[in-house]
């Protein structure tokens, strides 16, 4: 091929190929842009959706947390109010028993007194099993709720909320007291008036237990201890009502338990068994009747226990607030315990502690299996067992209830021995000083907020406990609090889904438009590139014809220069562009030749300098060590008087000074040499397994005399005992340098704290902290520089070359570790050395020295 063809080819390669490549690069860029745009669009859509979802989750979580706080405060307030209201109610009974003591013991007067003492109670309407026999439902459908009232004035419309009246159709009046009696000083009833047909109106001797209410009262012995004005108040006394079913009492449950379906013979349990037997009990008040300063008898009032249960039976700790019939299965209800922990009010009446009316003895309540076995083995009555056995022991954990007692239907609750109900201990803790509070517990398959408040009634026996009459507790299903937050979250999820569909549609439209644009650009780019190639080819042919001759010479010279013949120069035959090109090529060749020569000379000088430095350090080390070894050896011989007595002791001191100075100089030379080796990468580690804590302790012993000279105490604390892979000599060199520096710059009568610990990611950390002169940031930088000390005045006060810390830092870094300095002027310095976890072979936690 001739020069013209070559020129055409070269021109085509120079112009056409880059043009084609440019077109290819442009296409790649467009395609990359399109793919990036698609990815970014998809990513932005997903990020927006994730952001919205996170915002929704965050809002829902904050809503739930706020609802939890508000609900907890509201229920705690509700619990405390219930306890206060009950206490006021009980104190009113104190006033009435004192009032009754002033009456003449007369049946007509007593009857008139009782008829005027009535209080409303709530009794729900009839409930029946549904057709399937699976659930109790009202016999009559509830009337539709009236329309929600709206505000009549514009100013009142903002969040106007109406709640209809409660219990219009459920409330009825009932006597407060079941019985009022006047008793002689020997226990004989003189006057008795009852309001309950189930009570025996016959006058009896109540000093005998069998003549009292369900044979369970022993109050006459307490009456004899009363002084004028004193008041006796009994515990809750009532016959226990049992149940062999816990939860809804339905035909299916009865068949499952293989028992007859007789809900009316089982204990009442609200919506779970609305036709069951009610717990019937009393609380008896009594006080002396005094005439002319002498006790002549006693008056008693037996409060109907229903009026105490009314305080808790209808409370619902949700937006419902109150219900005519309780629903224990929902987890939302209130109940009460007496001052020793026995249940006295519960939506499930079979949980109320009661007595056997045939014997008057307490019915064995529902105990844990462990406590029940202990009770059986004791051979005692429950009353004796309860008085001799410490309560609230080993509650929680894996304690299980007694299945035997459950089969018997004995389900009364005595918190003292409910080992399988850990909330008992929680209520006891909250109220032991008469206070109140709440906690959350997982119970009966629900997360429940449970509150407790002491009932501040302290008359008679209840004045001996800060809990007073007992405890009010309310249990609330936490899911009820979260309902508004969950609904908000669902609404946000629906909104997010809608917005996601819109975003996807917009994204698809955008991508379709983008792909159409890319196709148009590709078509135009191909056409324009082809036109440019044709134009370039024509120009190349024309230029080849005019430039071929002179370019041939340039090419020849270029080939020579390319072969390394930098002395080659192109002959300049004209002053046109080709001439300028030839001259420029000659100038470039000459500049290149000069540059290469200067670089070669500089490299030779650098290599010679490096060799000279290494030779100098090696020779200096040898030359200095040879006389130093002689100085050290002969001074040691003189000091030890090997060849006989030296004479005057002062010569021994001179010899010792010479020896110490020689050792100091030898250490300095070694440090300089080590620093030089580190800088040139000539140090190789001789690694082995090393007990790091032992190396630290050995190093501390080596510098102990230096520390004692300044009355400095070195304390070593380790939380781990580590074995690491390291160079033993270099490791000890690091530790000794750190300890020596710490002693050198410590004030007298201070301490040095050495600690060995492990970071969260497994690295081993050695810290050395002194309480000496300290440094600022600039001084720290100087301290890490070889041959430097912080101040010239310090170099005079504190001997040293400034090599120790830089050398230690380099040795640590050779071990792939780090050395960090933290310091405060006049406060002290902490140097922290960290070895990577890869060097840790073994560690033992919990070690302290």
BADOVEX-973976 format. One record per residue: residue in one letter; x, y, z of N, C-alpha, C in turn. Coordinates in steps of 0.05 Angstrom, whole numbers, plus 5000, padded with zeros to 4 digits. Atoms other than C-alpha are relative to their C-alpha. Layout:
BEGIN
AXYZXYZXYZ/...
//
This chain:
BEGIN
X501749765000500050005000501850255000/X498449765001502750684981499450195022/X500349814979503451285025497350134999/X502749885002497051574998497949825012/X501950194988493250945016500249995030/X499650014972496450935083498950255014/X501149764988494751665095497049995002/X503050035000487551525075499249825023/X500750194979487450925121500350125028/X499549874973490651305179497950215006/X502049794995485951885170497349885007/X502650134994480051415168500149885028/X499850114972482651065231499850225021/X499949784981483851735264497250145002/X502549855000477152045244497549835000/X502450165002472251505225499549825024/X500450184977473651005279499150155025/X501149854977473051535334497150084997/X502849915005466751775300498149775006/X501750244995463951065301499949955030/X499950044971466350985373498350215014/X501649794987463251655390497049934998/X502850085003456651415361499349775018/X500650234982457250765399499850095029/X500049904972459051135464497450165005/X502549844996453251615452497649815003/X502350194997448551025442500149875028/X499850124974451350685504499150205022/X500849804980450451335543497050045001/X502949975001443351405519498649765013/X501250244989441850685535500449995031/X499449994971445250765603498150205014/X501849804989441251395615497249895003/X502750125000434851025597499749805023/X500150214979436450435643500150135027/X499849864975438550905698497450155007/X502649864995432251315690497949815009/X502050204993428150685693500549915029/X499350094973431850445755499450215021/X500549784981431551125788497050055004/X502949974998424251185772498749795018/X501050224984422850505801500950035029/X499049974973427350645861498650235015/X501349774987424151325874497249925008/X502750094994417251005870500049825025/X499850184977419350455918500850155026/X499249844976422850955965497650165010/X502349844991416651395965498049825015/X501950184987412350795981501149915027/X498850084974417250556035499850235020/X500249774982417451256064497250045010/X502849974991409951306065499249785020/X500650224982409450616096501350045028/X498649954975414750796148498650225016/X501349784987411251446162497349915012/X502550104989404651076170500549825024/X499450174976407850556216500850175023/X499149824979411151116255497650145013/X502449864990404651496261498349815016/X501650204985400950866281501249935027/X498750074975406250686332499850235021/X500349784981406151386362497150035010/X502849994992398551366362499549795021/X500450214980398650696398501350075026/X498749934975403750946448498550225015/X501649794987399651576461497549895011/X502550134990393351156467500649845025/X499350154976396950696516500350185024/X499649824978399151276559497450125010/X502549884992392351606558498249795014/X501750204989388750956571501049925028/X499050074974393450776628499350215021/X500749794982392451456660497050005007/X502950004995384951406651499149775018/X500850234984384450706679501150015028/X499049964973389050866737498250205016/X501849814987384651466752497349875006/X502650144995378351036745500349815024/X499650184978381350526793500150145026/X499749844976383251046844497350125009/X502749894994376351376839498249795012/X501750224990372950706849500749945029/X499150064973377250566911499150225019/X500849784982375851266940497050005004/X502950004997368351216926499149785018/X500850224983367950536959500850075029/X499249934973371850807019498050205013/X502049814990366951387026497449855007/X502450164994361150887022500349855026/X499650154976364250467077500050195025/X500049814978365451077121497250105007/X502849934995358151257113498749795018/X501150224983356550577144500950045029/X499049944973360950777204498150205013/X501849794989356551397213497349885008/X502750114994350150987210500049815023/X500050184977352350467260500250165026/X499949834977354151017309497350145005/X502749894997347351337295498149795012/X501850214990343850667307500449955030/X499550064972347250607375498450195018/X501649814984343151207398497049935001/X502950075001336450877381499349835024/X501050194981332150527431499849734987/X500250275012332649777419497149924996/X502850045006325849717386499749914972/X500350125026323749297327498850204980/X501249815018319349847298501950224991/X498049795007324850367302502149894981/X498050125017329849887271498949954972/X501250055026325049707215499850264984/X500249745013323750437200502750094990/X497349925007331250557199500949854974/X499150165023332549987149498450074975/X501649945024326850177103500950254986/X499149755012329850867093502949974989/X497250045010336850577077499949824976/X500050165025336350357005501950134980/X498149905021341050426945499549854974/X500550125026340450286871502049784993/X498350215011343149646841499149954972/X500650055028343549436768499549714996/X500650285007340148796745499349994971/X500450015029340648616672497549844994/X502350145009334948336632500649714995/X499750295004333847606615501849944976/X498350095022339147246574499449704996/X500550285007338446576538502249914981/X498150115019342746106497498950054972/X500849975028342646236422499149734989/X501150245012339645726375502149784997/X497950205003346345386363501049905027/X499150094973347445326439502950065005/X497149944997354345646433500550265015/X499549734988353246336464497550105014/X502249884986348846696514499550284987/X500849755013344847276483497650115015/X502449894987339547766508497449874989/X502550125009332547456505498550194982/X501249805017330048106474502250164987/X498049855014333948466420500150285011/X499649734990336849126443498750204981/X501249805018332949726416502250154986/X497949855015336550116362500850255015/X498949764987340950676387498850254987/X501049755012338051366379502150144984/X498149855017341151836329501850175019/X498149844985347252196354499150294999/X500849724999345452896376502150174988/X498249815012348553476339499750275015/X500049744986350354156367498050194987/X502049815010344954686361501350274993/X498649755006349955266360502649944985/X497650035017355555356310502549995018/X497749994983360455506367500549735014/X499750254986359254816397500549764982/X499850235018360154386335502749864999/X497350125001367554256342500149775020/X499750254984368253536367497749975020/X502450034983361153536396499549705003/X500350294996360252836427497849955021/X502350064982353952546458500149715008/X500250284990353251926501497349975014/X502650044989346451656517500149915029/X500250074971344151546589500349705004/X499550284995346250886620498049895020/X501550164980342050366657497250115007/X502749904994335250706651498249765007/X501950234997331850026647501149785018/X498850214984336349636694500250065030/X499649914972336550036759497649945017/X502150034981332449856820501150045028/X499249954973332550026894500149735016/X499750234983334949506944500950085027/X499149924973335849537020503049975003/X497250014995342849697042500849775018/X499450194979342549227101498149764999/X501750244998340148507106498949965028/X500850064973339548527181501050225019/X499249824978339648987243499349865026/X500550144975340348697312500950165024/X499049904974340948897385500649765016/X499050244986345048407427500750085028/X499449954972345648357501503049955005/X497250024994352348357536500949715001/X499350295000352147587540499749874972/X500150105027350947507465497249924991/X502750075008343447397463498750224984/X501449805016339647747408497450085014/X502449904987334248187439498150104978/X501649895022331748537376501349924974/X498850075026332648287304497950084979/X501749925023329748597240501549934975/X498750095024331348287172498550124976/X501249925025330048517100500249794979/X499650235019331847847068498549765011/X501650224991326947277072501749755005/X498350234996332746787069501349995028/X498849994973335147007138498049925021/X501750104978332446677200499450235020/X500649784982328647207242500049925030/X500050104972329146767305502350135015/X498049894982332847087363501849785010/X498150214993339246697377502350115017/X497649944984345446677421502350014981/X497949985020350746947373502849975011/X497450074989356346797422500949734990/X499450275012355846107390500150034970/X499549975029358546067319497849894983/X502150135016353145597295497550164998/X502549845001347846127308500550264984/X499549755015351146657264499449954970/X500650015029350446797189501849784987/X498950245012352046147151502149865018/X498350134980355445907216502950094998/X497249935006361646297196501050245016/X499149764986361746907242500949945029/X499050024972365746967307500350285011/X499749724994364447697318499550075030/X500749924972361747677390502550025017/X497549984984368647547419501350274995/X498849745006370948187383498450225013/X501749794989364948587408500750055030/X499549974972366848457480502550175005/X497649844998373448817467499550294994/X500549735009370149447442499550195024/X500549794981370150087482497850184988/X502149825011364550617476501150164977/X499249855024365050927407501649844980/X498550175018369250367378498149864980/X501650135021366850027314501449744991/X499050255011367649307293498949974971/X500850065028367549137218501149734993/X499250275006367748417195501249984972/X499250065028370748097133497449954984/X502350085017366247917074499349715007/X500850274993362247307096497749924981/X502050105018358346907045500549714992/X499850285008356946197021501349984973/X498650035026361645976965498249874980/X501550115023358345846897502149894980/X497950135016362345346856499249994970/X500550045028363045206782502149814990/X498150185012366244646743500850094972/X499449895026366745086682501350285005/X498849735000371545676674499650124973/X500649885026369146136619497149954993/X502850035009362746086577498949725008/X501350254992358045556606497949954978/X501850075022354845266543499749704998/X500550295003352144586522502549864989/X497650125012358344456480502249965022/X498050024979362844596540499349785020/X500950214981358644156586500549724989/X499550265013359043576536503049944999/X497150045001366543686529501149915027/X499150074973367343636605498549765012/X501650244992362343056610498550065026/X501749934976357943416661497250084990/X502749925009350443556659499950304994/X500349725006348444216628498050125020/X501749884979345744566690501250275008/X498749744994348145296687498750145024/X501349874977342945516738501049905027/X498950114975346245076790503050085004/X497249914999353145366775500150295007/X499749724992355846036796499550194977/X500549795020353646666760502750114990/X497549905012358946936711499450204978/X500649795020355847526673499249884974/X500750105027355447406598500849714996/X499150275003358946736607497949805013/X502250164988353246466652498150195014/X501749794988347846996663497749885017/X502350124985342946496696501149855025/X498850144978347746226749499250115027/X500549924973347246276825501950235008/X498449774991349546936855501349955027/X498750004973354447006912498450185018/X501549844981350647256972501650025026/X498349964976354547557030499350255015/X500449764984354748077084502750105010/X497849884984359648547119498650125024/X501549924976357548657191501550225015/X499049774984358449317229498749965028/X501050024973357649327305501350215018/X498849814981358649827362498549975027/X501350024974357049847437497750205002/X502249824993350350147460500650095029/X499249894974352050607519497750165012/X502049844985347150877570501350085027/X498949894975349451317628502949925003/X497150054999356651177610500749715002/X499550294997355850417613499149854975/X500950165022355549897558497649835010/X502350164993348649577560499449794979/X500450195022349049187494501550084976/X498749945026351149207421497950024978/X501749985024347749427357501749924976/X498550095024349749097290498350064975/X501349975026348249237217501549824980/X498850195020349448697164499650114972/X500249885027350949057098499749784979/X500350185022348548697036502450024982/X497550005016354948496998499550094972/X500549915027351548656932500750294995/X499449715003352449396945503050064997/X497249985005359949296948500749924972/X499450105027360048896884499050194979/X501149815019355949436850502250214991/X497949815007362149886852501849904977/X498150115020366149406807498649844978/X501150195019361248946771499450124972/X500949885025359149446717502150184987/X497949835011365749806704501249864976/X498750105025368549716633502150214993/X497949805005375350046622500550054970/X499849945029373850196548498250244995/X501849785007369850716511497149945008/X502750074991363650326534499550115028/X500149894972365150556606498649825019/X501650164981359550166639498349804984/X501750205013355449546624498249885022/X501750134980349349246659500849715007/X499150284996352548556652502949984993/X497150015004359848406658500849784980/X499050195020363948026606503049955006/X497350054992370147716637501749894977/X498450115023372147366571501350224984/X498849795016373648046540502650105012/X497749904986379048176591499750285011/X500549724991375948856609498050005023/X501850004977373148856679501550085025/X498949924974374149066752499349795020/X500550194979374648636814501450105025/X498949904975376648706888501049775017/X498850194981380748356942499950135028/X500049894973380448427018502950065008/X497449914991386348667059502149785003/X498050224999389647977063500349874973/X499650115027388747796989497849824991/X502250175009382047416985498150164982/X501849865019377447586927497350045013/X502649934988371147946949498050114979/X501849915021368348176882501249934973/X499050085026369047886812497749954981/X502250065019364847836748499349704999/X500550294997365547076756499749945030/X500450024971362346946824501449765012/X498650244989365846266830502950075007/X497449914992372346656839500050145027/X500249864974369746996903500449805023/X499350174977372646696967497549975017/X502450044984367046377008500249785021/X500150194978364945917065498049784994/X501950225001361445247072497850055020/X502249944981354545407102499349775019/X500650234983354144707131501950005025/X498050014978360444787174500950275009/X499049734994361945527172503050034995/X497149995005369145367151500550114972/X499349905027372645697091500249764981/X499750205021372145297027502850024988/X497349995011378945097001500050144973/X500049865026380445596945501749864979/X498450115022383945466879502950055005/X497249984993391145326898501749904977/X498250125019397245176856500449705007/X499650284996398844436849501949955023/X498050034979404944516894498850065027/X501249924975401144886949497849805009/X502250194994395244406944501149755012/X498850254989399743806955501050055028/X499049934973402944157015497650015019/X502449994983395844287042499049725007/X500950274995393843557034501849865019/X498050144982400243317067499850105028/X500049894973399243787126497849885018/X502250114984392543467148498550215015/X501349784986390244157172497550094985/X502249875014383844527158501250244984/X498849785017384645087106500550245018/X499649774983383845617160502649985015/X497550054986389545307200502450024981/X497950005019393745197139500850284991/X499549735010392945917114501350175022/X498949844979394746197182502949935006/X497350104995401145777186501950014976/X498450025025403545817114500650284989/X499549745012407146437087498950034972/X501249955027403646737027501950144981/X498549865021406247036962502849904997/X497450125003412046546958500149864973/X499550145025414846296891497850044980/X502149945019409446636850501250044972/X499149975028410146626774501549754992/X498450235010415046186736498249804986/X501450225013412345506716497949885019/X502050114981407345426774497449934985/X502550095014401045046752497749995021/X502250034982394045066782499349715005/X500950274994391144466816497649924983/X502250095017386844086766497949855017/X501950154982383743676823498050205011/X501849804989380844306855498150114978/X501749915022378344536786497849804994/X502050215005374843866776497950005022/X501949984979371643956844498250254999/X501549755002369244646825500850205020/X499049814980373244986880501950204987/X498449815015375645606844500250275014/X499749754986375446146898502950095000/X497349905003381546596895501050125026/X498549894977386346736952502850074989/X497549925013392147146924502549905014/X497750084985396746916979501249744989/X499150275008397046216948499549954970/X500450025030395746366873502850014987/X497350005011402846176853500150024970/X500150005029400646106781499050274989/X500949745009398146826779501950225011/X497949814990404247296784499050285004/X501049734996399847916780499350055029/X500649964972398047796853502350155014/X497749874988405047986874500250294990/X499949725011404748596827498050185014/X502049844986398248846860500950065029/X499149974972401248726929502250215001/X497849815000407549116911499050294997/X501049735006403549706883498650135024/X501749894979399149776945501049965028/X499150064973403549577003500350255018/X500049754985404150307024497550164997/X502549865004397050477008499750154974/X500049855025398550726938498549854978/X501450125023396350526868502050004977/X498350005024399250406799499149794980/X500850195021399249926740502449864989/X497950145016403349436698498649844979/X501150165022402449026635500949715004/X499450284996402148266638498549834979/X501350185018400547696590498549795016/X501750174983394747316621497549914984/X502350115013389346856595500050054970/X499849975028391846926524499850294990/X500349725008391547686525502250175014/X498449794987396348266538498250195014/X501949844985392948636593501550215017/X499149804981394049286629498449955026/X501450044975392349156702500850215020/X499549794981391649696754499249905028/X500750064972391149676830500150255016/X500149774982389150176883499049915027/X500950074973388650096958497450155006/X502649884992381650226987500550145027/X499149854975383050777040497850015021/X502050024978378150527093501549865022/X498350104979381550427160498649965027/X501550044976376150287211500549715011/X499850274988376949707260502549854992/X497750175008381349137237501450114975/X498849915025382649497171501950235004/X498049794994386650037206502849885005/X497450134995392349527216501549974974/X498750045026394049527141499850264984/X500149765017395950097095498249964976/X501950065022391649747043497150065008/X502749944991385649907086498249764996/X502050205004379449517066501049784980/X499050195019383249187009501050144975/X498949915025384949286936497850004978/X501650005024381049496874501949964976/X498350045024383949226809498250014975/X501450005026381849336737501949884979/X498550125022384148906679498950104973/X500949895026383949186608501649874978/X498750115024385448856541501350224985/X498549795013390949276510499050054971/X500849975028388249146440497750204998/X502249815001382149556458501050294998/X498849735002386650166468501050074972/X498649955026389950066401498150024977/X501950025022383550026361500150244981/X499949755016383750756338502650014984/X497550005014391150686320500049794978/X500150215021389950036282498250094977/X501749905021384150346244501450224983/X498449805014388650936227502149874982/X498050135016394050466203498749874975/X501450125023389050086159499250214979/X500749785019386650746129502450094985/X497649925014393750946115500949794980/X499250215019395150266083498350014975/X501749975024389150356037500850244983/X499149765014391451056019502749954986/X497450075012398550796006499649834976/X500550185023395850245961498950154976/X501149835021391850755921502150174987/X497949835011397751215914502149844985/X498150185014402150625894499149944972/X501150065027397550445837500250254982/X499749755016397551175814502950044991/X497249965007405051205817501049804979/X499350215019405750545779499050084972/X501149925026401150805724501750234988/X498449785010405151455719502849904991/X497450105007411651065719499949854973/X500250155026409250605662499750204977/X500349805021407051215621502750134994/X497349875004413851545632501949824986/X498250195012417650915613499449964971/X500850035028413650825549500950244984/X499249755014414951555529503150004997/X497150005001422351465546501149814979/X499150205020423150835504499450104972/X500649895027419751175444502150214993/X498049805006424551765450502749884994/X497550145005430551295454500249894972/X500150115027428450955389500550224979/X499649785019428051625353502950105000/X497249904998434851845380501949804986/X498350205013437951185357499950024970/X500349975029435251265287501450254990/X498749755009437651985281503049985004/X497150034995444451815311501349834979/X498950175021445551255261500250154973/X500149855025443651705202502250214999/X498049794999448052285223502949895001/X497450124999453951825238500949914972/X499450095027453551525168500850234982/X499449765017453452215135502850105007/X497449904992459552435176502249824991/X497950185009463351805157500650044970/X499649945029462251945082501650254996/X498649745002464552665091502949975008/X497250044990470752445130501649854979/X498550155020472651935076500850184977/X499449825023472252465021502250195008/X497949824991476452945062502749865002/X497550164997481552395077501449964973/X498850045027482552245003501250264990/X499049755010483452974987502650085015/X497649934985488453095043502349824995/X497950195006492352465026501550084975/X498749925025493652714957502050235005/X498349764996496653374983502149965021/X498250024978500353115044501849754999/X498750264999502952425025503050024999/X497149995003509952645004501450085026/X498649904976511853045066499349835024/X500750174977508152575113501849765001/X498350245001512552005088502650055017/X497649944984518752345117499450015030/X500749994971515252495182499649725012/X500550284990513151765188502649865005/X497450134996520251525178501350105026/X498749894975522851995232498549905025/X501650104977517151785278500749715007/X499450284995518851055269502749985015/X497550014986526051195290499850095029/X500449914972523851595350498649795016/X501550214986519051035368501949775007/X498150224994524950545366502050095022/X498349914978528450975419502350164991/X497849835010533051375374499250295003/X500849734993531952025409501850224988/X498249815013537752355371498950074972/X501149955027533552325307498650274999/X501449755004531153005281498850014971/X501449985026526253145224501150254985/X499049785016528753585168497750194994/X502049805004524754235165500450134972/X499649905028523654425091498150234994/X501949785006518054945097499150135026/X501049864977514855445142496949985002/X502950034998507655215131499449815024/X500850174977503754765178501749755002/X498450244999507754155159502850065011/X497449914989514254535173499750045030/X500449964971511454745241499749735014/X500350264988509554025253502749865003/X497450134998516553785238501650135022/X498549864979519654325283498949935027/X501250084974514754155339500849725007/X499150274994516553425332502849995010/X497249984991523953595338500250105029/X500049894973522554025400499049795020/X501150204982518453475431501949785006/X498050214996523752955419502350095018/X497849904983529153395450499150035029/X501149984972524653545511499849735013/X500350274989523152815520502749885007/X497350104995530552645515501150125026/X499049874975532353165569498549905025/X501650094977526652945614500849725010/X499250274993528652215611502850005014/X497349994989535952395626499950115029/X500249884973533952835686498849805020/X501350204982529452285714502049785007/X498050214995535051775707502050085021/X498149904981539952215744498850025029/X501349974974534952365800499649735014/X500450274989533451615809502649895011/X497450094991540851465814500850135026/X499449864975541752005867498449895024/X501850104978535751755908500949735009/X499150274993538251035906502650015016/X497549984986545251255926499650115029/X500549894973542451675984498849795018/X501250214983538251096009502049805009/X498050194993544150626006501950125021/X498249874981548451136042498850025028/X501349984974543251226096500049735015/X500050274988542650476108502849925009/X497350074993550150386107500950165025/X499249834977551050976155498849895026/X501350104975545850696205501349745008/X498850264993548950006201502750045011/X497349954990556050266208499950135027/X500249864975553950746263499349815023/X500850194979550450186301502449835008/X497750174994556649746294502150155015/X497949844989561550296310499450085029/X500749914973557650536371499749765019/X500450234982555949846398502649885009/X497450134992563149596397501250145024/X498949884976565850126445498149995023/X502050014978559350126484500149745015/X499850264987559949386497502449985017/X497550004983567049486521499650175025/X500549824977564850076566498249855020/X501950144982559049656593501449775014/X498750244988563349036603502050085021/X498049934981569249376637498850145024/X501249864977564749826680498749805018/X501350214984561049206702502149845016/X497850144986567648856719501050165024/X499149834979569849456759498050015022/X502249984980563149516794499949755017/X500250254985563348786814502749925012/X497350044989570848826832501049724994/X499250275008572548196793503049955005/X497150034998580048326794501050105028/X499249914974580148556866498850265008/X501249764991577949156908500950244983/X499449765016577549816871501250215018/X499049794981578950226932497750165010/X502149824990574750826948497349954986/X502750065011567150726939499350194978/X500849805020566851346896500649894972/X499450115026570250956840497949804991/X502250195007564850426844497650164991/X502349845009559650976838500650114972/X499449915028563451256777499549774980/X500450235018563550556747497149954995/X502950055003556050476760498850214982/X501049795018554751156727500749954972/X499250075027558850946667498349784989/X501650235009555050296663497150084993/X502849915005548250626669499850174975/X500049825023550051156618500449834974/X499650175023552450616571497549854992/X502550145005546050216579498050194987/X501849815012542050856565500650064971/X499249945027546151006503499449764982/X500650235016545450286479497049984994/X502950015005537850316488499250214979/X500549795020537850976449500749914972/X499250105026541750656392498149794990/X502050215008537050056392497450134990/X502549875008531050516388500350144973/X499549875026534150926331500149794978/X499750215020535850286294497249874994/X502750115004528849996306498350194984/X501649815015525650636282500850014970/X499050015028530050616219499049754986/X501050255012528149896207497150014994/X502949985005520850036215499450174976/X500549815022521250626167500749874973/X499250135026524750186114498749734996/X501550255003520249586126501749765004/X498150224997526049146149499449835024/X500650164976522948896214498049784992/X501850235003519848206211499249905027/X501050094974515447976268500549705004/X499850284992517047326304497649945018/X502550024986509947166323499749735015/X500650234984507746676377497550065017/X502349964983501946576425500950115027/X499149854976502547066483497750065018/X502149924980498447156546500450305005/X499749714999497447906541500150115029/X500149904973495648006614502649945015/X497550074987502047646636502350194991/X498049815010506348086591499750275014/X500549744987503048706622501149995029/X499150024972504248456693503049995002/X497150024999511548286678501350284994/X499049735006512648976647499750195023/X500549844976509549306708502149955021/X497950074980514448936753502850124992/X497549905009520249176709500350305005/X499949714996518449916718499250085028/X501149944974516149856789501950185016/X498149844985522650156817499850294991/X500349725010521850776771497550135013/X502449894989514750856796500350075030/X499649964971516750786869501750255006/X498349774996521951326860498450265000/X501749765001516351826845497549965018/X502350064983511451496894497449994983/X502250045018506951316835499149715001/X501250274998502250726841498949914973/X501150115025500750286781497949795006/X502350184995493849956782499349864973/X500750165024492249396732497349875003/X502750115000484949216717499449874974/X500650145025482848696667497249875002/X502650145001475848456646500249754984/X499550245016478747916601502849915004/X497350115001484747456600500449914972/X499850055029487047456527502649874993/X497650125013491847026487500050104972/X500049895027493947376424502549904985/X497850085018498547226365501750254995/X498449765002504347736368502949935004/X497150024994511947846372500450075029/X499849964971513447766446501950235007/X498049784993519648226447498950274992/X501149745009516248776407497650085017/X502349944983509948716449500850125027/X499149904974513848806513501350284996/X498849745006517649386480497850224999/X502249815001510949726466499050075029/X501149964973508349626538501950165017/X498049864984514949856570500250294993/X499949715008515150496528497650155011/X502449864990507950666548500250045030/X499849984971509250526622502150205008/X497849814994515850906622499150294996/X501049735005512651516590498150095021/X502049934980506851496639501350075026/X498649944975511651466699501550274997/X498349765003516152006670498450265002/X501649755001510552516659497950015022/X502049994978506352346722501050185022/X499349854976506252806781500649805023/X499550174977508852526846497549955016/X502350084982503952166893497449974984/X502450055016499151996836500049704993/X500250285008497151346802499949984970/X500250075029497351016733498049774998/X502150205003491250626711500549844974/X499650175024492650036664497649814999/X502450175004486449686636500349834975/X500250185024485449096589497149924997/X502850045004478649036558499549914971/X500850095027474948806495497750174990/X502249845012470649236448497749824992/X502450155009463749046423500549824976/X499550165025466548806356502349795004/X498150224994471848356391502850095001/X497249914999478148786387500950015030/X498849994974482948766447501150285004/X499149724995484349456479501650015026/X498349954976490149626526500250305003/X499949714995489650306559501950065023/X498249914979494950676600499350295005/X500949734993492451296636501650105024/X498549884978496751766678498550275007/X501249754991494852396716502350215003/X497749845000500852806697499650274986/X500049735011502453426656498150044977/X501949985022498053256596501150164977/X499249865025498353556526497550114986/X502249925017494053956478500349864973/X500050155025492553736406502650044985/X497549955015498754066376502349855013/X497850144986503253766429499849704996/X500350285006500353076416501349934973/X498950045027502253146342503149995002/X497149994997509453336363500949745014/X499250234984509752756413500249754983/X500050235018508352256357502050024978/X497949955020514052546315502749905011/X497450104990520852176321501950235006/X497949814991526452566357498950265010/X501249744991521553106381499049975028/X501449984975519353316450498350245000/X502149805001513553766466501250285002/X498849744996517654356491503049975007/X497250024992525054506499500350005030/X499850004970523854656572499449735011/X500650274991520753976580502349814994/X497850185007526553636545502250025021/X498049974979530953926599499049885026/X501150104975526153726655499649704999/X500650285003524253036628502049884979/X498050105019530052646597498749824979/X501050175021528952286532500550114972/X499449925028529852306456497450044984/X502549975016522552306436499549764981/X500350225018523251616403498049795010/X501550224988519251186451497249984989/X502850015009512051376432499849954970/X500250065029513251406356500749714994/X499250285005516850736359497749815008/X502250174991511150426400497750014980/X502249975019506050706350500649834975/X499350165024509950396291499949705005/X500150284994510649726326497149905002/X502850084999503149716341498849974972/X501150005028501549876268501049764985/X498950245013506149306245498349765008/X501850224991501548856287497150054990/X502649935011495649156246498250135021/X501549874979493449536308500150304997/X500049715000492450266325500850105028/X499349874975495250736378498850285000/X501449754999490951326399500850155026/X499249844977492751896447497850205006/X501949804990487652286488501350145024/X498649864979490352836533498850275005/X501049744991488253446572502350135016/X497849874985493553946595499450025030/X500249994970494853906671498149805011/X501850204990489953336675501149714997/X498850265004493652746646499549904972/X500050125027494252296585499149715001/X500950285003490851646563500949914972/X499150135025494251216509498649744998/X501750245004489750686480501049844976/X499050175021492750106440497949784994/X502150195009487849676400501249794982/X499250225017489648986372497549884987/X502550105014484748716319499349735010/X501050254990480348136337501249764985/X498850225015483847716283502549895015/X497750104985489947676330499249865026/X500950114974485647446389499649704996/X500350305002486446686398498049905020/X501850104979482546616463499750225021/X500349814978479547056517498049885020/X501850094978476146926584498850245013/X501349764989470947436607499849995030/X500749984971469547676677502449985018/X497650004983476847696701500650275010/X499349744989478748266747502449975018/X497650014983485448416780500250255016/
//
